[in-house]
Amino acid sequence: MASSLPFTNDCHNGHAASRRPMLISGPVIIGAGPSGLATAACLRERGVPFVVLERADCIASLWQKRTYDRLKLHLPKQFCQLPRLPFPADFPEYPSRRQFIDYLESYADRFDIRPNFGETVRSARYDERIGLWHVRTISTTSEAEYLCQWLVVATGENAEPVLPEIDGLADFQGDVVHASDYKSGEAFAGKRVLVVGCGNSGMEISLDLCNHNAYPSMVVRSPVHVLPREVMGKSTFELAVALMKWLPLQLVDKLLLVLAWFLLGNMEKFGIKRPAMGPLELKNTRGRTPVLDVGAMEKIRSGKINVVPAGIKRFRSSNQVDFSNGDTLDFDSIVLATGYRSSVPSWLQEGEFFNDKGYPKSPFPNGWKGRKGLYAVGFTRRGLLGASSDAMKVAQDIGSVWIHETKLQKKGRSSSSACASSIRRPISVQF
């Protein structure tokens, strides 16, 4: 899988560092989340060796370390399973956070995926001189370097939490946490909590706070689509997929909005406005996912979750928050459900395939393959289903080249062996 080559590099931290970079015969996969695991499994089935680099000390660190306790998959399990291994039959339709982690761990065991944990990629660049990717990593005890023909970026869309810059936030005297550090509403019982963000995380955290006897208020600054998770016992997502086979997207959008109005009511009177563009069209064109309601709307209608339909103007050191509509409210704590971003720009030295925000420039379904052996998995903005699709494409693409090169190597060794034999054993030639 890997061999060492003598190699002397530039100094780091003012000290000369001489290392032996490892030449990887297969691809280097960066990230051991669902995207990286799916790619590794598909490569394993094709007999292609690989190395997986993961900065955390476990697989799927986002799920294990940065998700709240009550989290469940928002889509039915058949749309969230990774290639070649379905969820256990006894799992519910919407597996819990713990069940999904167990599934991923069994997935890694099933395909013998053993990442190099604790290795943070400092840089990755294509070396034109040798025609290979040069990857540098650092851990708590050492630095390492890898050379590879193929580089698979599988760090995903949610690698780093987004922390907004809002006037006075640093001076706020109450607790301020990002959703990535939020675990349960139990610690906020009896407190007035401002949830900044109204996506799936913001809605569900507000619901969790309410269920633990906190008093949440949720900032809804921009229009957002909220759809019921199920319609008459059937997944809304599954229903939309079925309708899209027969009807145009705009008509499916209209049907979904009618169903949402019928089941959830007129949300605008509670401070939640809908975008002008339909939910599926908005998802396809701008990557904005609609919220799938799991109970928050009922709490909003009953007044147990307060909606603040305005942006935040400033935080005050007196635990007060000024809003753009002129209101000033008091809060004990702040939860920033402000999302995540890609980490790719911080380490990938490449500007052709990825944009400056760390996403492939080519839209779905063409954002999985770049040039010079560069690939991306998990950047489709279509969840686990999109990541699995990309993983299979990447493995097929690399696998076809791997098989071809392996055949050439075998042929070359066979020819070399024949030449050696002809020297050792003279061949009689008849004319």
HELIX and SHEET records of a PDB file:
HELIX    1   1 PRO A   34  GLU A   45  1                                  12    
HELIX    2   2 SER A   61  LYS A   65  1                                   5    
HELIX    3   3 LYS A   77  PHE A   79  5                                   3    
HELIX    4   4 ARG A   97  ARG A  110  1                                  14    
HELIX    5   5 LEU A  169  ASP A  171  5                                   3    
HELIX    6   6 ALA A  179  ASP A  181  5                                   3    
HELIX    7   7 GLY A  185  PHE A  188  5                                   4    
HELIX    8   8 ASN A  200  ASN A  211  1                                  12    
HELIX    9   9 THR A  236  MET A  244  1                                   9    
HELIX   10  10 LEU A  249  LEU A  264  1                                  16    
HELIX   11  11 MET A  267  PHE A  270  5                                   4    
HELIX   12  12 PRO A  279  ARG A  286  1                                   8    
HELIX   13  13 ALA A  296  ARG A  301  1                                   6    
HELIX   14  14 VAL A  344  SER A  346  5                                   3    
HELIX   15  15 GLY A  383  ARG A  424  1                                  42    
SHEET    1   A 5 ALA A   2  SER A   4  0                                        
SHEET    2   A 5 MET A  22  ILE A  24 -1                                        
SHEET    3   A 5 GLU A 143  CYS A 148  1                                        
SHEET    4   A 5 LEU A 132  ILE A 138 -1                                        
SHEET    5   A 5 THR A 120  ASP A 127 -1                                        
SHEET    1   B 2 PHE A   7  THR A   8  0                                        
SHEET    2   B 2 SER A  18  ARG A  19 -1                                        
SHEET    1   C 5 ASN A 116  PHE A 117  0                                        
SHEET    2   C 5 VAL A  51  GLU A  54  1                                        
SHEET    3   C 5 VAL A  28  ILE A  30  1                                        
SHEET    4   C 5 LEU A 151  VAL A 153  1                                        
SHEET    5   C 5 LEU A 374  ALA A 376  1                                        
SHEET    1   D 2 GLU A 160  PRO A 161  0                                        
SHEET    2   D 2 TYR A 340  ARG A 341 -1                                        
SHEET    1   E 5 ASP A 175  HIS A 178  0                                        
SHEET    2   E 5 SER A 333  LEU A 336  1                                        
SHEET    3   E 5 ARG A 192  VAL A 196  1                                        
SHEET    4   E 5 TYR A 215  VAL A 219  1                                        
SHEET    5   E 5 ASN A 306  VAL A 308  1                                        
SHEET    1   F 2 VAL A 226  PRO A 228  0                                        
SHEET    2   F 2 VAL A 291  ASP A 293  1                                        
SHEET    1   G 2 GLU A 230  VAL A 231  0                                        
SHEET    2   G 2 LYS A 234  SER A 235 -1                                        
SHEET    1   H 3 ILE A 312  PHE A 315  0                                        
SHEET    2   H 3 GLN A 320  PHE A 323 -1                                        
SHEET    3   H 3 THR A 328  ASP A 330 -1                                        
END                                                                             
